[in-house]
Amino acid sequence: MLFVGKLYILPQEYQQPAKHYMQEKDLKSLVKQILSNKCESQHIELKAAHEGCPKRLYDTLSSFSNQDEGGTIIFGIDEKQDYKIVGVYDAQDIQKKINEQSKEMEPCVRPLFTICSIGQKKIVSAEIPGVEVFHRPVFYKGMGRTKGSFVRVGDSDEPMSEYEVYSYEAFRRHIRDDARAITEAPLDTLNKADVENYVRLCKREHKNLSENVSSEEILELMGVIHSGAPTVAGILSFSKYPQGFLPQLCITAVRVPGNEMGDLGATGERFIDNARLTGTIPQMLEDAISFVQKNSRHKTVIDKNGKRTDKEEYPSIAVREVVLNALVHRDYSVYSENTPVRIEMYDNRLQVINSGGLYGKTTLSNLGKIRPDTRNAVLANILEILKITENRYSGIPTIQKEMQEAGLPPAEFSVRHGEFYATLYNSVNQPEYSGKPADILAFCSVPRSRAELQGFTGMSQFYTMSHIVQPLLESGALKLTLPEKPKSSKQRYVKG
């Protein structure tokens, strides 16, 4: 292992070894599914290769390596000929050529090959394993890290933005953007009374700071100031007006008259309400909750005893956690300091969007289930001492618990183009499925994914899986292809 400053560089042999799942029968089944769907996907790329090995594979090699689940390139299917099986020109030589291109990647990509025959044609698959986050981005050496790194978006390979490349570098080098000093901001921009209260709390929480440590030393140690200047975290927590120095580190909030941005109201209005929320993080958090409450519908429910209670459109605790997560875990680097947190309220949902995707080893599948890497440790620590957040990684479970108890679909989380989306659905415009169980069973005569089932029903994934698929599984009418791994991303549903 090499040591350069604070950066540890692991040799390539220390990369996590890939597991080879693909067998010949699996490849044949995958080809059958591709011919049925007639499309590529997040994890499938098609290449014709009947006239030779494609010369440009580096974009797909990079994008598949840079996603957790990796991906598979299938050679021998021509999508330009309506997904016709054309086979490969030479099954042995194409593996050699693919390996040669894989060695042009940094770090080197190690494909896993499978060959099968369909009729008189040979099909070759190359499984590209996802690499550990510590080694990303995987890039084409001929173009360099910035221009040669790609990310998979749907069925296409798109160049990584400069910010996306930087985010991996920041994790690898432990860069703390929330602790960077804002040198143009004077110390007296921090509210003196709030800072003094914080110092008192620090001394109470940390006994080793209670004696022989000056207030200035405590502020330096806790990341509120650095080299005599306030930090990003310090300004956002204690400044008299943080946006005077960081104007876009605020919240923009809108209430849209419809289910999509651009929908217009009865009199042509684009927004029912529109606000820019500024101040410290505690102030913005409370203002955001007030905005959501003001623009939410409220139901009056009368129980069997005649008692009247108001039912919130969105549980207030869930709203608080979603907004707080966005403020605490957003990216605070120079690449995104001009991007506010966005609250978008629609007729059927509430979305909170913040810059910065998932950080470190956290994935969508383990979000809220494991202790995550912390992007803004200084800010999280300040807010914990101020009792704004617990900093115990309980936010996501709390959100889901509140949504379940309110009888609402679970919150949905996604990452799109370097932004994190948290979506809460309400009970408005939740139509009942009009199809019949027989329709689902006919559709599942071949194995189907969750996404395919959702597309078939036209309902939300929550409704599709909980109200349609689950009863069929319980009755035995549907079966899992991977019963030992019910939550696997490779799970498929087939008629029993």
Secondary structure, DSSP 4 states (H G I P E B T S, - for coil): -EEETTEEE--GGGSPPPP----HHHHHHHHHHHHHH-S-BTTEEEE--SSS--S--HHHHHHHHTSTT-EEEEESEEGGGTSEE---S-HHHHHHHHHHHHTTEESPP--EEEEEEETTEEEEEEEEPPPPGGGPPPEETTTHHHHSBEEEETTEEEEPPHHHHHHHHHHHTT--GGG-B-TTS-GGGB-HHHHHHHHHHHHHH-GGGSSS--HHHHHHHTTSEETTEEBHHHHHHHBS-GGGTSTTSSEEEEE-SSSSTT---TTS-S-SEEEEE-SSHHHHHHHHHHHHHHTS-EEEEE-TT--EEEEESS-HHHHHHHHHHHHHHS--STTTTT--EEEEE-SSEEEEEEES---TT--TTTTTTSPPPPS-HHHHHHHHHTTS---SS-HHHHHHHHHHHTT-PPPEEEEETTEEEEEEE-STT-PPP-S-HHHHHHHTTS-B-HHHHHHHHTS-HHHIIIIIIHHHHHHTSEEESSTT-TT-TT--EEE-
